[in-house]
Amino acid sequence: MPDQERIIAEEIKRMGEFITKARGEVSAIITAKDSAGAEKNINHIATELEEVVRHTEEATNTIMDHAEALQKIASADPAVSN
């Protein structure tokens, strides 16, 4: 199970890096297109991306909590490990 947890953690880290990169790319595109009205748009997009990151973190914590609980159950029940 620790390998699965490590794999999940690495995948979530990659998702976070992707979101951070996307945020920078969106910012660059909007700033280049229209610097006057872009500030409002980029702030809205930044807020939306921050929400995505927050929800991803919450989901990650939930997944890890459930994985740990399943691991405890599996290690306590000999029938599960057979």
mmCIF file of the N, C-alpha and C atoms, coordinates in Angstrom:
data_MODEL
# 
_entry.id   MODEL 
# 
loop_
_atom_site.group_PDB 
_atom_site.id 
_atom_site.type_symbol 
_atom_site.label_atom_id 
_atom_site.label_alt_id 
_atom_site.label_comp_id 
_atom_site.label_asym_id 
_atom_site.label_entity_id 
_atom_site.label_seq_id 
_atom_site.pdbx_PDB_ins_code 
_atom_site.Cartn_x 
_atom_site.Cartn_y 
_atom_site.Cartn_z 
_atom_site.occupancy 
_atom_site.B_iso_or_equiv 
_atom_site.pdbx_formal_charge 
_atom_site.auth_seq_id 
_atom_site.auth_comp_id 
_atom_site.auth_asym_id 
_atom_site.auth_atom_id 
_atom_site.pdbx_PDB_model_num 
ATOM 1   N N  . MET A 1 1  ? 0.811   -1.212  0.000   1.00 0.00 ? 1  MET A N  1 
ATOM 2   C CA . MET A 1 1  ? 0.000   0.000   0.000   1.00 0.00 ? 1  MET A CA 1 
ATOM 3   C C  . MET A 1 1  ? 0.851   1.272   0.000   1.00 0.00 ? 1  MET A C  1 
ATOM 4   N N  . PRO A 1 2  ? 2.006   1.304   0.675   1.00 0.00 ? 2  PRO A N  1 
ATOM 5   C CA . PRO A 1 2  ? 2.804   2.530   0.641   1.00 0.00 ? 2  PRO A CA 1 
ATOM 6   C C  . PRO A 1 2  ? 3.199   2.945   -0.778  1.00 0.00 ? 2  PRO A C  1 
ATOM 7   N N  . ASP A 1 3  ? 3.444   1.979   -1.672  1.00 0.00 ? 3  ASP A N  1 
ATOM 8   C CA . ASP A 1 3  ? 3.761   2.325   -3.059  1.00 0.00 ? 3  ASP A CA 1 
ATOM 9   C C  . ASP A 1 3  ? 2.586   3.031   -3.715  1.00 0.00 ? 3  ASP A C  1 
ATOM 10  N N  . GLN A 1 4  ? 1.378   2.557   -3.454  1.00 0.00 ? 4  GLN A N  1 
ATOM 11  C CA . GLN A 1 4  ? 0.193   3.191   -4.018  1.00 0.00 ? 4  GLN A CA 1 
ATOM 12  C C  . GLN A 1 4  ? 0.035   4.610   -3.476  1.00 0.00 ? 4  GLN A C  1 
ATOM 13  N N  . GLU A 1 5  ? 0.288   4.795   -2.195  1.00 0.00 ? 5  GLU A N  1 
ATOM 14  C CA . GLU A 1 5  ? 0.196   6.127   -1.597  1.00 0.00 ? 5  GLU A CA 1 
ATOM 15  C C  . GLU A 1 5  ? 1.231   7.061   -2.208  1.00 0.00 ? 5  GLU A C  1 
ATOM 16  N N  . ARG A 1 6  ? 2.429   6.546   -2.429  1.00 0.00 ? 6  ARG A N  1 
ATOM 17  C CA . ARG A 1 6  ? 3.495   7.345   -3.035  1.00 0.00 ? 6  ARG A CA 1 
ATOM 18  C C  . ARG A 1 6  ? 3.106   7.734   -4.457  1.00 0.00 ? 6  ARG A C  1 
ATOM 19  N N  . ILE A 1 7  ? 2.560   6.800   -5.197  1.00 0.00 ? 7  ILE A N  1 
ATOM 20  C CA . ILE A 1 7  ? 2.143   7.067   -6.574  1.00 0.00 ? 7  ILE A CA 1 
ATOM 21  C C  . ILE A 1 7  ? 1.046   8.127   -6.599  1.00 0.00 ? 7  ILE A C  1 
ATOM 22  N N  . ILE A 1 8  ? 0.076   7.994   -5.699  1.00 0.00 ? 8  ILE A N  1 
ATOM 23  C CA . ILE A 1 8  ? -1.012  8.980   -5.627  1.00 0.00 ? 8  ILE A CA 1 
ATOM 24  C C  . ILE A 1 8  ? -0.451  10.352  -5.271  1.00 0.00 ? 8  ILE A C  1 
ATOM 25  N N  . ALA A 1 9  ? 0.439   10.399  -4.283  1.00 0.00 ? 9  ALA A N  1 
ATOM 26  C CA . ALA A 1 9  ? 1.023   11.675  -3.867  1.00 0.00 ? 9  ALA A CA 1 
ATOM 27  C C  . ALA A 1 9  ? 1.807   12.321  -5.013  1.00 0.00 ? 9  ALA A C  1 
ATOM 28  N N  . GLU A 1 10 ? 2.559   11.503  -5.769  1.00 0.00 ? 10 GLU A N  1 
ATOM 29  C CA . GLU A 1 10 ? 3.317   12.039  -6.895  1.00 0.00 ? 10 GLU A CA 1 
ATOM 30  C C  . GLU A 1 10 ? 2.379   12.573  -7.983  1.00 0.00 ? 10 GLU A C  1 
ATOM 31  N N  . GLU A 1 11 ? 1.298   11.855  -8.233  1.00 0.00 ? 11 GLU A N  1 
ATOM 32  C CA . GLU A 1 11 ? 0.343   12.298  -9.259  1.00 0.00 ? 11 GLU A CA 1 
ATOM 33  C C  . GLU A 1 11 ? -0.318  13.612  -8.850  1.00 0.00 ? 11 GLU A C  1 
ATOM 34  N N  . ILE A 1 12 ? -0.662  13.732  -7.585  1.00 0.00 ? 12 ILE A N  1 
ATOM 35  C CA . ILE A 1 12 ? -1.279  14.964  -7.094  1.00 0.00 ? 12 ILE A CA 1 
ATOM 36  C C  . ILE A 1 12 ? -0.284  16.117  -7.163  1.00 0.00 ? 12 ILE A C  1 
ATOM 37  N N  . LYS A 1 13 ? 0.969   15.835  -6.862  1.00 0.00 ? 13 LYS A N  1 
ATOM 38  C CA . LYS A 1 13 ? 1.998   16.869  -6.977  1.00 0.00 ? 13 LYS A CA 1 
ATOM 39  C C  . LYS A 1 13 ? 2.102   17.339  -8.418  1.00 0.00 ? 13 LYS A C  1 
ATOM 40  N N  . ARG A 1 14 ? 2.077   16.395  -9.372  1.00 0.00 ? 14 ARG A N  1 
ATOM 41  C CA . ARG A 1 14 ? 2.126   16.766  -10.787 1.00 0.00 ? 14 ARG A CA 1 
ATOM 42  C C  . ARG A 1 14 ? 0.914   17.601  -11.180 1.00 0.00 ? 14 ARG A C  1 
ATOM 43  N N  . MET A 1 15 ? -0.255  17.267  -10.634 1.00 0.00 ? 15 MET A N  1 
ATOM 44  C CA . MET A 1 15 ? -1.453  18.051  -10.923 1.00 0.00 ? 15 MET A CA 1 
ATOM 45  C C  . MET A 1 15 ? -1.286  19.478  -10.429 1.00 0.00 ? 15 MET A C  1 
ATOM 46  N N  . GLY A 1 16 ? -0.746  19.636  -9.235  1.00 0.00 ? 16 GLY A N  1 
ATOM 47  C CA . GLY A 1 16 ? -0.512  20.967  -8.688  1.00 0.00 ? 16 GLY A CA 1 
ATOM 48  C C  . GLY A 1 16 ? 0.467   21.764  -9.536  1.00 0.00 ? 16 GLY A C  1 
ATOM 49  N N  . GLU A 1 17 ? 1.520   21.101  -10.001 1.00 0.00 ? 17 GLU A N  1 
ATOM 50  C CA . GLU A 1 17 ? 2.493   21.770  -10.864 1.00 0.00 ? 17 GLU A CA 1 
ATOM 51  C C  . GLU A 1 17 ? 1.845   22.188  -12.184 1.00 0.00 ? 17 GLU A C  1 
ATOM 52  N N  . PHE A 1 18 ? 0.984   21.322  -12.724 1.00 0.00 ? 18 PHE A N  1 
ATOM 53  C CA . PHE A 1 18 ? 0.283   21.637  -13.960 1.00 0.00 ? 18 PHE A CA 1 
ATOM 54  C C  . PHE A 1 18 ? -0.622  22.853  -13.773 1.00 0.00 ? 18 PHE A C  1 
ATOM 55  N N  . ILE A 1 19 ? -1.338  22.887  -12.659 1.00 0.00 ? 19 ILE A N  1 
ATOM 56  C CA . ILE A 1 19 ? -2.239  24.011  -12.378 1.00 0.00 ? 19 ILE A CA 1 
ATOM 57  C C  . ILE A 1 19 ? -1.443  25.308  -12.247 1.00 0.00 ? 19 ILE A C  1 
ATOM 58  N N  . THR A 1 20 ? -0.321  25.245  -11.564 1.00 0.00 ? 20 THR A N  1 
ATOM 59  C CA . THR A 1 20 ? 0.529   26.430  -11.404 1.00 0.00 ? 20 THR A CA 1 
ATOM 60  C C  . THR A 1 20 ? 1.033   26.911  -12.763 1.00 0.00 ? 20 THR A C  1 
ATOM 61  N N  . LYS A 1 21 ? 1.463   25.981  -13.601 1.00 0.00 ? 21 LYS A N  1 
ATOM 62  C CA . LYS A 1 21 ? 1.941   26.341  -14.943 1.00 0.00 ? 21 LYS A CA 1 
ATOM 63  C C  . LYS A 1 21 ? 0.802   26.936  -15.770 1.00 0.00 ? 21 LYS A C  1 
ATOM 64  N N  . ALA A 1 22 ? -0.370  26.305  -15.711 1.00 0.00 ? 22 ALA A N  1 
ATOM 65  C CA . ALA A 1 22 ? -1.524  26.800  -16.472 1.00 0.00 ? 22 ALA A CA 1 
ATOM 66  C C  . ALA A 1 22 ? -1.892  28.208  -16.030 1.00 0.00 ? 22 ALA A C  1 
ATOM 67  N N  . ARG A 1 23 ? -1.835  28.438  -14.747 1.00 0.00 ? 23 ARG A N  1 
ATOM 68  C CA . ARG A 1 23 ? -2.157  29.766  -14.229 1.00 0.00 ? 23 ARG A CA 1 
ATOM 69  C C  . ARG A 1 23 ? -1.214  30.819  -14.819 1.00 0.00 ? 23 ARG A C  1 
ATOM 70  N N  . GLY A 1 24 ? 0.063   30.509  -14.867 1.00 0.00 ? 24 GLY A N  1 
ATOM 71  C CA . GLY A 1 24 ? 1.034   31.437  -15.440 1.00 0.00 ? 24 GLY A CA 1 
ATOM 72  C C  . GLY A 1 24 ? 0.808   31.663  -16.926 1.00 0.00 ? 24 GLY A C  1 
ATOM 73  N N  . GLU A 1 25 ? 0.472   30.586  -17.646 1.00 0.00 ? 25 GLU A N  1 
ATOM 74  C CA . GLU A 1 25 ? 0.226   30.708  -19.077 1.00 0.00 ? 25 GLU A CA 1 
ATOM 75  C C  . GLU A 1 25 ? -1.021  31.541  -19.356 1.00 0.00 ? 25 GLU A C  1 
ATOM 76  N N  . VAL A 1 26 ? -2.073  31.312  -18.586 1.00 0.00 ? 26 VAL A N  1 
ATOM 77  C CA . VAL A 1 26 ? -3.299  32.087  -18.762 1.00 0.00 ? 26 VAL A CA 1 
ATOM 78  C C  . VAL A 1 26 ? -3.015  33.558  -18.470 1.00 0.00 ? 26 VAL A C  1 
ATOM 79  N N  . SER A 1 27 ? -2.270  33.803  -17.436 1.00 0.00 ? 27 SER A N  1 
ATOM 80  C CA . SER A 1 27 ? -1.928  35.180  -17.087 1.00 0.00 ? 27 SER A CA 1 
ATOM 81  C C  . SER A 1 27 ? -1.164  35.863  -18.217 1.00 0.00 ? 27 SER A C  1 
ATOM 82  N N  . ALA A 1 28 ? -0.214  35.152  -18.800 1.00 0.00 ? 28 ALA A N  1 
ATOM 83  C CA . ALA A 1 28 ? 0.579   35.725  -19.894 1.00 0.00 ? 28 ALA A CA 1 
ATOM 84  C C  . ALA A 1 28 ? -0.290  36.014  -21.111 1.00 0.00 ? 28 ALA A C  1 
ATOM 85  N N  . ILE A 1 29 ? -1.190  35.126  -21.433 1.00 0.00 ? 29 ILE A N  1 
ATOM 86  C CA . ILE A 1 29 ? -2.061  35.315  -22.601 1.00 0.00 ? 29 ILE A CA 1 
ATOM 87  C C  . ILE A 1 29 ? -2.969  36.513  -22.399 1.00 0.00 ? 29 ILE A C  1 
ATOM 88  N N  . ILE A 1 30 ? -3.601  36.580  -21.262 1.00 0.00 ? 30 ILE A N  1 
ATOM 89  C CA . ILE A 1 30 ? -4.547  37.675  -21.015 1.00 0.00 ? 30 ILE A CA 1 
ATOM 90  C C  . ILE A 1 30 ? -3.827  39.007  -20.950 1.00 0.00 ? 30 ILE A C  1 
ATOM 91  N N  . THR A 1 31 ? -2.694  39.064  -20.310 1.00 0.00 ? 31 THR A N  1 
ATOM 92  C CA . THR A 1 31 ? -1.945  40.314  -20.203 1.00 0.00 ? 31 THR A CA 1 
ATOM 93  C C  . THR A 1 31 ? -1.504  40.780  -21.586 1.00 0.00 ? 31 THR A C  1 
ATOM 94  N N  . ALA A 1 32 ? -1.102  39.856  -22.422 1.00 0.00 ? 32 ALA A N  1 
ATOM 95  C CA . ALA A 1 32 ? -0.654  40.218  -23.762 1.00 0.00 ? 32 ALA A CA 1 
ATOM 96  C C  . ALA A 1 32 ? -1.810  40.716  -24.626 1.00 0.00 ? 32 ALA A C  1 
ATOM 97  N N  . LYS A 1 33 ? -2.991  40.153  -24.442 1.00 0.00 ? 33 LYS A N  1 
ATOM 98  C CA . LYS A 1 33 ? -4.131  40.515  -25.284 1.00 0.00 ? 33 LYS A CA 1 
ATOM 99  C C  . LYS A 1 33 ? -4.710  41.883  -24.944 1.00 0.00 ? 33 LYS A C  1 
ATOM 100 N N  . ASP A 1 34 ? -4.899  42.138  -23.661 1.00 0.00 ? 34 ASP A N  1 
ATOM 101 C CA . ASP A 1 34 ? -5.615  43.358  -23.288 1.00 0.00 ? 34 ASP A CA 1 
ATOM 102 C C  . ASP A 1 34 ? -5.224  43.752  -21.876 1.00 0.00 ? 34 ASP A C  1 
ATOM 103 N N  . SER A 1 35 ? -4.242  44.584  -21.764 1.00 0.00 ? 35 SER A N  1 
ATOM 104 C CA . SER A 1 35 ? -3.760  44.944  -20.436 1.00 0.00 ? 35 SER A CA 1 
ATOM 105 C C  . SER A 1 35 ? -4.752  45.801  -19.661 1.00 0.00 ? 35 SER A C  1 
ATOM 106 N N  . ALA A 1 36 ? -5.643  46.498  -20.329 1.00 0.00 ? 36 ALA A N  1 
ATOM 107 C CA . ALA A 1 36 ? -6.595  47.370  -19.635 1.00 0.00 ? 36 ALA A CA 1 
ATOM 108 C C  . ALA A 1 36 ? -7.651  46.578  -18.882 1.00 0.00 ? 36 ALA A C  1 
ATOM 109 N N  . GLY A 1 37 ? -8.340  45.680  -19.566 1.00 0.00 ? 37 GLY A N  1 
ATOM 110 C CA . GLY A 1 37 ? -9.405  44.912  -18.919 1.00 0.00 ? 37 GLY A CA 1 
ATOM 111 C C  . GLY A 1 37 ? -8.948  43.565  -18.401 1.00 0.00 ? 37 GLY A C  1 
ATOM 112 N N  . ALA A 1 38 ? -7.709  43.234  -18.660 1.00 0.00 ? 38 ALA A N  1 
ATOM 113 C CA . ALA A 1 38 ? -7.214  41.910  -18.294 1.00 0.00 ? 38 ALA A CA 1 
ATOM 114 C C  . ALA A 1 38 ? -7.067  41.727  -16.792 1.00 0.00 ? 38 ALA A C  1 
ATOM 115 N N  . GLU A 1 39 ? -6.777  42.787  -16.092 1.00 0.00 ? 39 GLU A N  1 
ATOM 116 C CA . GLU A 1 39 ? -6.538  42.670  -14.649 1.00 0.00 ? 39 GLU A CA 1 
ATOM 117 C C  . GLU A 1 39 ? -7.742  42.047  -13.946 1.00 0.00 ? 39 GLU A C  1 
ATOM 118 N N  . LYS A 1 40 ? -8.922  42.505  -14.295 1.00 0.00 ? 40 LYS A N  1 
ATOM 119 C CA . LYS A 1 40 ? -10.137 41.965  -13.691 1.00 0.00 ? 40 LYS A CA 1 
ATOM 120 C C  . LYS A 1 40 ? -10.297 40.495  -14.062 1.00 0.00 ? 40 LYS A C  1 
ATOM 121 N N  . ASN A 1 41 ? -10.071 40.180  -15.340 1.00 0.00 ? 41 ASN A N  1 
ATOM 122 C CA . ASN A 1 41 ? -10.199 38.803  -15.799 1.00 0.00 ? 41 ASN A CA 1 
ATOM 123 C C  . ASN A 1 41 ? -9.181  37.887  -15.144 1.00 0.00 ? 41 ASN A C  1 
ATOM 124 N N  . ILE A 1 42 ? -7.934  38.327  -15.046 1.00 0.00 ? 42 ILE A N  1 
ATOM 125 C CA . ILE A 1 42 ? -6.901  37.475  -14.469 1.00 0.00 ? 42 ILE A CA 1 
ATOM 126 C C  . ILE A 1 42 ? -7.162  37.244  -12.988 1.00 0.00 ? 42 ILE A C  1 
ATOM 127 N N  . ASN A 1 43 ? -7.683  38.245  -12.306 1.00 0.00 ? 43 ASN A N  1 
ATOM 128 C CA . ASN A 1 43 ? -8.011  38.053  -10.898 1.00 0.00 ? 43 ASN A CA 1 
ATOM 129 C C  . ASN A 1 43 ? -9.111  37.000  -10.746 1.00 0.00 ? 43 ASN A C  1 
ATOM 130 N N  . HIS A 1 44 ? -10.094 37.039  -11.634 1.00 0.00 ? 44 HIS A N  1 
ATOM 131 C CA . HIS A 1 44 ? -11.173 36.050  -11.600 1.00 0.00 ? 44 HIS A CA 1 
ATOM 132 C C  . HIS A 1 44 ? -10.620 34.659  -11.895 1.00 0.00 ? 44 HIS A C  1 
ATOM 133 N N  . ILE A 1 45 ? -9.787  34.560  -12.915 1.00 0.00 ? 45 ILE A N  1 
ATOM 134 C CA . ILE A 1 45 ? -9.196  33.267  -13.272 1.00 0.00 ? 45 ILE A CA 1 
ATOM 135 C C  . ILE A 1 45 ? -8.308  32.752  -12.153 1.00 0.00 ? 45 ILE A C  1 
ATOM 136 N N  . ALA A 1 46 ? -7.536  33.631  -11.557 1.00 0.00 ? 46 ALA A N  1 
ATOM 137 C CA . ALA A 1 46 ? -6.664  33.231  -10.452 1.00 0.00 ? 46 ALA A CA 1 
ATOM 138 C C  . ALA A 1 46 ? -7.481  32.686  -9.294  1.00 0.00 ? 46 ALA A C  1 
ATOM 139 N N  . THR A 1 47 ? -8.587  33.349  -9.005  1.00 0.00 ? 47 THR A N  1 
ATOM 140 C CA . THR A 1 47 ? -9.464  32.883  -7.926  1.00 0.00 ? 47 THR A CA 1 
ATOM 141 C C  . THR A 1 47 ? -10.021 31.502  -8.250  1.00 0.00 ? 47 THR A C  1 
ATOM 142 N N  . GLU A 1 48 ? -10.439 31.312  -9.490  1.00 0.00 ? 48 GLU A N  1 
ATOM 143 C CA . GLU A 1 48 ? -10.975 30.012  -9.906  1.00 0.00 ? 48 GLU A CA 1 
ATOM 144 C C  . GLU A 1 48 ? -9.908  28.920  -9.783  1.00 0.00 ? 48 GLU A C  1 
ATOM 145 N N  . LEU A 1 49 ? -8.693  29.205  -10.230 1.00 0.00 ? 49 LEU A N  1 
ATOM 146 C CA . LEU A 1 49 ? -7.618  28.218  -10.137 1.00 0.00 ? 49 LEU A CA 1 
ATOM 147 C C  . LEU A 1 49 ? -7.267  27.915  -8.688  1.00 0.00 ? 49 LEU A C  1 
ATOM 148 N N  . GLU A 1 50 ? -7.300  28.926  -7.852  1.00 0.00 ? 50 GLU A N  1 
ATOM 149 C CA . GLU A 1 50 ? -7.038  28.696  -6.430  1.00 0.00 ? 50 GLU A CA 1 
ATOM 150 C C  . GLU A 1 50 ? -8.091  27.762  -5.834  1.00 0.00 ? 50 GLU A C  1 
ATOM 151 N N  . GLU A 1 51 ? -9.324  27.909  -6.273  1.00 0.00 ? 51 GLU A N  1 
ATOM 152 C CA . GLU A 1 51 ? -10.395 27.022  -5.815  1.00 0.00 ? 51 GLU A CA 1 
ATOM 153 C C  . GLU A 1 51 ? -10.147 25.589  -6.291  1.00 0.00 ? 51 GLU A C  1 
ATOM 154 N N  . VAL A 1 52 ? -9.686  25.452  -7.528  1.00 0.00 ? 52 VAL A N  1 
ATOM 155 C CA . VAL A 1 52 ? -9.370  24.117  -8.047  1.00 0.00 ? 52 VAL A CA 1 
ATOM 156 C C  . VAL A 1 52 ? -8.274  23.484  -7.197  1.00 0.00 ? 52 VAL A C  1 
ATOM 157 N N  . VAL A 1 53 ? -7.243  24.257  -6.902  1.00 0.00 ? 53 VAL A N  1 
ATOM 158 C CA . VAL A 1 53 ? -6.145  23.751  -6.081  1.00 0.00 ? 53 VAL A CA 1 
ATOM 159 C C  . VAL A 1 53 ? -6.657  23.368  -4.690  1.00 0.00 ? 53 VAL A C  1 
ATOM 160 N N  . ARG A 1 54 ? -7.478  24.222  -4.098  1.00 0.00 ? 54 ARG A N  1 
ATOM 161 C CA . ARG A 1 54 ? -8.007  23.940  -2.758  1.00 0.00 ? 54 ARG A CA 1 
ATOM 162 C C  . ARG A 1 54 ? -8.824  22.649  -2.756  1.00 0.00 ? 54 ARG A C  1 
ATOM 163 N N  . HIS A 1 55 ? -9.688  22.503  -3.755  1.00 0.00 ? 55 HIS A N  1 
ATOM 164 C CA . HIS A 1 55 ? -10.513 21.294  -3.821  1.00 0.00 ? 55 HIS A CA 1 
ATOM 165 C C  . HIS A 1 55 ? -9.666  20.052  -4.107  1.00 0.00 ? 55 HIS A C  1 
ATOM 166 N N  . THR A 1 56 ? -8.621  20.219  -4.897  1.00 0.00 ? 56 THR A N  1 
ATOM 167 C CA . THR A 1 56 ? -7.712  19.096  -5.164  1.00 0.00 ? 56 THR A CA 1 
ATOM 168 C C  . THR A 1 56 ? -7.009  18.673  -3.885  1.00 0.00 ? 56 THR A C  1 
ATOM 169 N N  . GLU A 1 57 ? -6.573  19.638  -3.096  1.00 0.00 ? 57 GLU A N  1 
ATOM 170 C CA . GLU A 1 57 ? -5.929  19.329  -1.822  1.00 0.00 ? 57 GLU A CA 1 
ATOM 171 C C  . GLU A 1 57 ? -6.890  18.608  -0.882  1.00 0.00 ? 57 GLU A C  1 
ATOM 172 N N  . GLU A 1 58 ? -8.133  19.083  -0.828  1.00 0.00 ? 58 GLU A N  1 
ATOM 173 C CA . GLU A 1 58 ? -9.128  18.438  0.029   1.00 0.00 ? 58 GLU A CA 1 
ATOM 174 C C  . GLU A 1 58 ? -9.386  17.011  -0.433  1.00 0.00 ? 58 GLU A C  1 
ATOM 175 N N  . ALA A 1 59 ? -9.502  16.820  -1.730  1.00 0.00 ? 59 ALA A N  1 
ATOM 176 C CA . ALA A 1 59 ? -9.734  15.478  -2.267  1.00 0.00 ? 59 ALA A CA 1 
ATOM 177 C C  . ALA A 1 59 ? -8.542  14.575  -1.972  1.00 0.00 ? 59 ALA A C  1 
ATOM 178 N N  . THR A 1 60 ? -7.340  15.114  -2.099  1.00 0.00 ? 60 THR A N  1 
ATOM 179 C CA . THR A 1 60 ? -6.136  14.354  -1.808  1.00 0.00 ? 60 THR A CA 1 
ATOM 180 C C  . THR A 1 60 ? -6.129  13.887  -0.357  1.00 0.00 ? 60 THR A C  1 
ATOM 181 N N  . ASN A 1 61 ? -6.431  14.796  0.538   1.00 0.00 ? 61 ASN A N  1 
ATOM 182 C CA . ASN A 1 61 ? -6.459  14.437  1.958   1.00 0.00 ? 61 ASN A CA 1 
ATOM 183 C C  . ASN A 1 61 ? -7.508  13.368  2.233   1.00 0.00 ? 61 ASN A C  1 
ATOM 184 N N  . THR A 1 62 ? -8.662  13.485  1.610   1.00 0.00 ? 62 THR A N  1 
ATOM 185 C CA . THR A 1 62 ? -9.715  12.489  1.794   1.00 0.00 ? 62 THR A CA 1 
ATOM 186 C C  . THR A 1 62 ? -9.267  11.133  1.262   1.00 0.00 ? 62 THR A C  1 
ATOM 187 N N  . ILE A 1 63 ? -8.682  11.124  0.072   1.00 0.00 ? 63 ILE A N  1 
ATOM 188 C CA . ILE A 1 63 ? -8.200  9.875   -0.518  1.00 0.00 ? 63 ILE A CA 1 
ATOM 189 C C  . ILE A 1 63 ? -7.151  9.229   0.376   1.00 0.00 ? 63 ILE A C  1 
ATOM 190 N N  . MET A 1 64 ? -6.204  10.023  0.848   1.00 0.00 ? 64 MET A N  1 
ATOM 191 C CA . MET A 1 64 ? -5.144  9.485   1.704   1.00 0.00 ? 64 MET A CA 1 
ATOM 192 C C  . MET A 1 64 ? -5.712  8.967   3.031   1.00 0.00 ? 64 MET A C  1 
ATOM 193 N N  . ASP A 1 65 ? -6.663  9.676   3.609   1.00 0.00 ? 65 ASP A N  1 
ATOM 194 C CA . ASP A 1 65 ? -7.292  9.215   4.851   1.00 0.00 ? 65 ASP A CA 1 
ATOM 195 C C  . ASP A 1 65 ? -7.980  7.874   4.647   1.00 0.00 ? 65 ASP A C  1 
ATOM 196 N N  . HIS A 1 66 ? -8.706  7.751   3.536   1.00 0.00 ? 66 HIS A N  1 
ATOM 197 C CA . HIS A 1 66 ? -9.406  6.496   3.254   1.00 0.00 ? 66 HIS A CA 1 
ATOM 198 C C  . HIS A 1 66 ? -8.422  5.368   2.952   1.00 0.00 ? 66 HIS A C  1 
ATOM 199 N N  . ALA A 1 67 ? -7.349  5.688   2.250   1.00 0.00 ? 67 ALA A N  1 
ATOM 200 C CA . ALA A 1 67 ? -6.336  4.674   1.951   1.00 0.00 ? 67 ALA A CA 1 
ATOM 201 C C  . ALA A 1 67 ? -5.695  4.164   3.239   1.00 0.00 ? 67 ALA A C  1 
ATOM 202 N N  . GLU A 1 68 ? -5.404  5.075   4.160   1.00 0.00 ? 68 GLU A N  1 
ATOM 203 C CA . GLU A 1 68 ? -4.832  4.668   5.443   1.00 0.00 ? 68 GLU A CA 1 
ATOM 204 C C  . GLU A 1 68 ? -5.809  3.814   6.240   1.00 0.00 ? 68 GLU A C  1 
ATOM 205 N N  . ALA A 1 69 ? -7.083  4.199   6.233   1.00 0.00 ? 69 ALA A N  1 
ATOM 206 C CA . ALA A 1 69 ? -8.095  3.412   6.954   1.00 0.00 ? 69 ALA A CA 1 
ATOM 207 C C  . ALA A 1 69 ? -8.211  2.015   6.351   1.00 0.00 ? 69 ALA A C  1 
ATOM 208 N N  . LEU A 1 70 ? -8.208  1.920   5.029   1.00 0.00 ? 70 LEU A N  1 
ATOM 209 C CA . LEU A 1 70 ? -8.279  0.608   4.381   1.00 0.00 ? 70 LEU A CA 1 
ATOM 210 C C  . LEU A 1 70 ? -7.047  -0.231  4.693   1.00 0.00 ? 70 LEU A C  1 
ATOM 211 N N  . GLN A 1 71 ? -5.903  0.419   4.730   1.00 0.00 ? 71 GLN A N  1 
ATOM 212 C CA . GLN A 1 71 ? -4.669  -0.290  5.055   1.00 0.00 ? 71 GLN A CA 1 
ATOM 213 C C  . GLN A 1 71 ? -4.726  -0.859  6.473   1.00 0.00 ? 71 GLN A C  1 
ATOM 214 N N  . LYS A 1 72 ? -5.247  -0.095  7.426   1.00 0.00 ? 72 LYS A N  1 
ATOM 215 C CA . LYS A 1 72 ? -5.379  -0.571  8.801   1.00 0.00 ? 72 LYS A CA 1 
ATOM 216 C C  . LYS A 1 72 ? -6.339  -1.751  8.875   1.00 0.00 ? 72 LYS A C  1 
ATOM 217 N N  . ILE A 1 73 ? -7.451  -1.653  8.162   1.00 0.00 ? 73 ILE A N  1 
ATOM 218 C CA . ILE A 1 73 ? -8.429  -2.744  8.158   1.00 0.00 ? 73 ILE A CA 1 
ATOM 219 C C  . ILE A 1 73 ? -7.812  -3.996  7.552   1.00 0.00 ? 73 ILE A C  1 
ATOM 220 N N  . ALA A 1 74 ? -7.113  -3.819  6.442   1.00 0.00 ? 74 ALA A N  1 
ATOM 221 C CA . ALA A 1 74 ? -6.505  -4.967  5.763   1.00 0.00 ? 74 ALA A CA 1 
ATOM 222 C C  . ALA A 1 74 ? -5.445  -5.628  6.622   1.00 0.00 ? 74 ALA A C  1 
ATOM 223 N N  . SER A 1 75 ? -4.669  -4.841  7.341   1.00 0.00 ? 75 SER A N  1 
ATOM 224 C CA . SER A 1 75 ? -3.607  -5.427  8.164   1.00 0.00 ? 75 SER A CA 1 
ATOM 225 C C  . SER A 1 75 ? -4.163  -6.070  9.439   1.00 0.00 ? 75 SER A C  1 
ATOM 226 N N  . ALA A 1 76 ? -5.345  -5.644  9.874   1.00 0.00 ? 76 ALA A N  1 
ATOM 227 C CA . ALA A 1 76 ? -5.945  -6.200  11.098  1.00 0.00 ? 76 ALA A CA 1 
ATOM 228 C C  . ALA A 1 76 ? -6.759  -7.464  10.814  1.00 0.00 ? 76 ALA A C  1 
ATOM 229 N N  . ASP A 1 77 ? -7.198  -7.662  9.581   1.00 0.00 ? 77 ASP A N  1 
ATOM 230 C CA . ASP A 1 77 ? -8.075  -8.782  9.235   1.00 0.00 ? 77 ASP A CA 1 
ATOM 231 C C  . ASP A 1 77 ? -7.289  -9.792  8.400   1.00 0.00 ? 77 ASP A C  1 
ATOM 232 N N  . PRO A 1 78 ? -6.939  -10.951 8.974   1.00 0.00 ? 78 PRO A N  1 
ATOM 233 C CA . PRO A 1 78 ? -6.160  -11.944 8.237   1.00 0.00 ? 78 PRO A CA 1 
ATOM 234 C C  . PRO A 1 78 ? -6.875  -12.440 6.971   1.00 0.00 ? 78 PRO A C  1 
ATOM 235 N N  . ALA A 1 79 ? -8.194  -12.438 6.961   1.00 0.00 ? 79 ALA A N  1 
ATOM 236 C CA . ALA A 1 79 ? -8.945  -12.902 5.790   1.00 0.00 ? 79 ALA A CA 1 
ATOM 237 C C  . ALA A 1 79 ? -8.746  -11.973 4.600   1.00 0.00 ? 79 ALA A C  1 
ATOM 238 N N  . VAL A 1 80 ? -8.524  -10.701 4.862   1.00 0.00 ? 80 VAL A N  1 
ATOM 239 C CA . VAL A 1 80 ? -8.347  -9.726  3.784   1.00 0.00 ? 80 VAL A CA 1 
ATOM 240 C C  . VAL A 1 80 ? -6.986  -9.905  3.127   1.00 0.00 ? 80 VAL A C  1 
ATOM 241 N N  . SER A 1 81 ? -5.977  -10.232 3.896   1.00 0.00 ? 81 SER A N  1 
ATOM 242 C CA . SER A 1 81 ? -4.621  -10.338 3.344   1.00 0.00 ? 81 SER A CA 1 
ATOM 243 C C  . SER A 1 81 ? -4.393  -11.643 2.627   1.00 0.00 ? 81 SER A C  1 
ATOM 244 N N  . ASN A 1 82 ? -5.297  -12.596 2.683   1.00 0.00 ? 82 ASN A N  1 
ATOM 245 C CA . ASN A 1 82 ? -5.126  -13.879 1.990   1.00 0.00 ? 82 ASN A CA 1 
ATOM 246 C C  . ASN A 1 82 ? -5.653  -13.844 0.607   1.00 0.00 ? 82 ASN A C  1 
# 
